[in-house]
Amino acid sequence: MKQFISVNDVPDINRLAAKALQYKQQPLADKLLGSGKRIGLLFLNPSLRTRLSTQVAAANLGMEAIVFNVDKEGWALEFEEGAIMSGNTVEHIKDAAPILGSYFDVLAIRTFPSLKNKEEDYSEMYIQQFIKYAGVPVISLESATLHPLQSLTDIITIKERLDSLHPKPFTFKPKIVLTWAPHIKPLPQCVANSFAQWINKWGEADFIITHPVDYELDEQFTRGATITHDQDEALANADIVYVKNWSTFTDYGKLYENDPAWMLTHHKLSTTNNAGVMHCLPVRRNVELSDEVLDGKHSLVTQQASNRVWAAQAVLSEIIAEKYK
């Protein structure tokens, strides 16, 4: 891989997931691969799992990881081409990115949507400008519309869950459900978009997305999934249930309702096929997901978060190998 921005950068999802699971068994198998190489982790918004898991992954490969919180420690960056910089921005990405590219072998960027301007957010201007000017491979640590490292982690966790319950090769397509959840504020569509994009391209599941009316996601990511507004219908016989809130797409960035009836409970899981429950974290307990589910036998949340290291390590190793082959 030359970069990692979306599932479209991945030639073979199963091969990449298998590599991640190999690293889970042997974390230091390629401990010299990144020796003498440096990754810059640039954050334009906060992170916990993404930051720490990528640092651990880099260390496992022998890389030095340097973290820079751009929003707190650096100059305010300008990303618009041809901008007249007479406002709050101090440095243009055209000047900053090439310098960063000279410091690092790989750049990993975390941006965030405004949830105010759909066209600007969905243009992915911030991360695209880094790609354009940095001159080194770029990894998305979450962008305005996608979170590919999370989605690779999700595939890994799903495969582990299915492998633990069913002999291989599988003789069925598992039913995977992405369900909207209540929240106290509008959240980006990034995780939901990305999960839909990866599951659809993976093509090894019956994929259902369920949400209230008016919470449709962008069709470029959901095309291939079955969409329903009936959560109970969606959950019936599900093998995996992924819980996530997202704000409206058409009337961009809104939260019309906070209906607690959409929160996943043990009762709702009773119609599933002993489904494993996933959430990317952080989670608002007893708003998005009940304590009884998060702390119960169905929860894959801790396992899922732990797998962030192996997803990042697999991606980093592929990019290093491509750059230095």
Secondary structure by P-SEA (a helix, b strand, c coil): ccccccccccccaaaaaaaaaaaaacccccccccccbbbbbbbcccccaaaaaaaaaaaaabbbbbbbccccccccccccccccccccccccccccaaaaaaaccbbbbbbbbccccaaaaaaaaaaaaaaaccccbbbbcccccccaaaaaaaaaaaaaaaaacccccccbbbbbbbbbbbccbbbbaaaaaaaaaaaaaacccbbbbbbcccccccccccccbbbbcccccccccccbbbbbccccccccccccccccccccccccccccccbbbbbccccccccccccccccccccaaaaaaaaaaaaaaaaaaaaaaaacc
